[in-house]
Amino acid sequence: MFAELLRRHKDHLWQTALRTSYSREDAADCLQDALLSAHRTAETFRSEAEVRSWLHAIVVNACLDRIRRNKTRRAISITPDTMPEAVEPRDAYADYELSVIVSEALFTLPDDQRLALVMTEMEGRSVAEAAAALGVAEGTIKSRCSRARVRLQERLEFFRDPGNRI
């Protein structure tokens, strides 16, 4: 009996789910949820109501429930087109090599610039904290960090060339 109702109304219910949902995937999930709900609560159907309007209301409510749920936790559809490129895991040697390169580049900086950069960028201190620790003005810390970043970028580009490494 329930299978016969679905056969008669499936096209209308599918179109209702599509119009009420944001994606085809959500519509399919909502329709499935609605049909399960309709099957579970079939004994509560009032015979004076139309079956089509009863099923329609269940589908719309399932779609609205999913929309409300998706507002609190965003779901994305994963298809081959939307899949991010696989990231190759870095090995321990590559991590070590990178730390050696950064250390080498850091030690090519003047001491005052290196200290300002390490305190603010690596230790996470604020400019004010670094200025107080080094006994200089905050503007001095900002300018030292700025000059250090420029020099560090130049040095890292130099070290990027395999012929310039140890």
C-alpha positions in Angstrom: 0.0 0.0 0.0 2.8 2.5 1.0 4.7 1.5 -2.2 1.7 2.4 -4.3 1.4 5.8 -2.7 5.1 6.5 -3.4 4.7 5.4 -7.0 1.8 7.8 -7.5 3.4 10.8 -5.8 7.1 10.4 -6.2 7.5 12.9 -9.0 5.6 15.6 -7.1 7.5 14.9 -3.9 10.9 15.0 -5.7 10.0 18.3 -7.4 8.9 19.7 -4.0 12.2 18.7 -2.4 14.2 20.2 -5.3 12.3 23.5 -5.0 12.7 23.7 -1.3 16.4 22.6 -1.0 19.6 24.4 -2.0 21.1 21.4 -3.8 20.2 18.1 -5.4 22.1 16.2 -2.7 20.1 18.0 0.0 16.8 17.4 -1.8 17.6 13.7 -2.1 18.5 13.4 1.6 15.4 15.4 2.6 13.1 13.2 0.4 14.6 10.1 2.0 14.1 11.5 5.5 10.6 12.5 4.7 9.6 9.1 3.3 11.0 7.4 6.3 9.1 9.8 8.6 5.9 9.2 6.5 6.3 5.5 6.8 6.9 5.6 10.5 3.9 7.9 11.1 1.5 6.4 8.6 -0.9 5.3 11.3 -1.5 8.9 12.3 -2.7 9.9 8.9 -6.3 11.3 9.1 -8.4 9.7 6.3 -10.3 13.0 5.7 -7.0 14.7 4.5 -5.5 14.2 1.1 -2.5 11.9 1.0 -0.7 14.1 -1.5 -0.9 17.2 0.8 0.1 15.1 3.8 3.2 13.8 2.0 3.9 17.3 0.6 3.9 18.8 4.1 6.2 16.1 5.4 8.7 16.7 2.6 8.6 20.5 3.0 9.2 20.1 6.8 12.1 17.8 6.2 13.7 20.3 3.8 13.2 23.2 6.2 14.7 21.1 9.1 17.8 20.4 6.9 18.1 24.1 6.0 18.0 25.1 9.7 20.6 22.4 10.5 22.9 23.5 7.7 22.9 27.1 8.9 24.6 25.9 12.1 27.0 23.6 10.5 27.9 24.2 6.9 28.0 21.1 4.7 29.8 21.0 1.4 29.2 18.7 -1.5 32.3 16.6 -2.3 32.5 15.8 -6.0 35.6 15.2 -8.1 35.5 18.8 -9.2 35.4 20.2 -5.7 38.0 17.9 -4.1 41.1 19.7 -3.1 44.4 18.5 -4.5 46.0 15.9 -2.3 48.9 17.3 -0.3 51.9 15.2 0.0 52.9 14.8 3.6 56.3 16.3 4.4 58.9 13.9 5.7 61.0 14.5 8.7 64.1 15.3 6.6 62.3 18.0 4.7 61.1 19.6 7.9 64.6 19.5 9.3 66.1 20.9 6.1 63.6 23.8 6.2 64.4 24.6 9.8 68.1 24.6 9.0 67.5 27.0 6.1 65.4 29.4 8.2 68.0 29.3 11.0 70.8 30.1 8.6 68.8 32.9 7.1 67.9 34.3 10.5 71.5 34.4 11.6 72.4 36.5 8.5 70.3 39.4 9.9 71.8 42.0 12.2 71.3 41.1 15.9 68.8 43.9 16.6 66.6 42.9 13.7 66.8 39.2 14.4 65.8 39.8 18.1 62.9 42.0 17.2 61.6 39.5 14.6 62.1 36.4 16.8 60.3 38.0 19.8 57.3 39.2 17.8 56.9 36.5 15.2 58.2 33.3 16.8 57.7 34.0 20.5 54.3 35.7 19.9 55.1 38.8 22.0 53.4 42.0 21.3 55.3 45.0 19.9 55.0 46.7 23.3 56.4 43.6 25.1 59.3 43.3 22.7 60.1 47.1 23.0 60.0 46.9 26.8 62.3 43.8 26.8 64.8 45.4 24.5 64.6 48.9 26.0 63.6 50.6 22.7 60.5 52.4 21.4 57.7 50.5 19.8 58.3 52.2 16.5 61.8 50.9 16.6 60.6 47.4 17.0 58.2 47.8 14.0 60.9 49.2 11.7 63.4 46.5 12.8 60.8 43.8 12.0 59.9 45.4 8.7 63.6 45.5 7.6 64.2 42.0 9.0 61.3 40.6 6.9 62.6 42.1 3.7 66.2 40.8 4.4 64.9 37.4 5.5 62.8 37.1 2.3 65.9 37.9 0.2 68.0 35.4 2.2 65.4 32.6 1.9 65.2 33.2 -1.9 69.0 32.8 -1.9 68.9 29.6 0.1 66.1 28.2 -2.2 68.7 27.7 -4.8 70.2 24.2 -4.0 73.7 25.5 -5.1 73.7 28.0 -2.3 73.1 25.5 0.6 75.7 23.9 2.8 
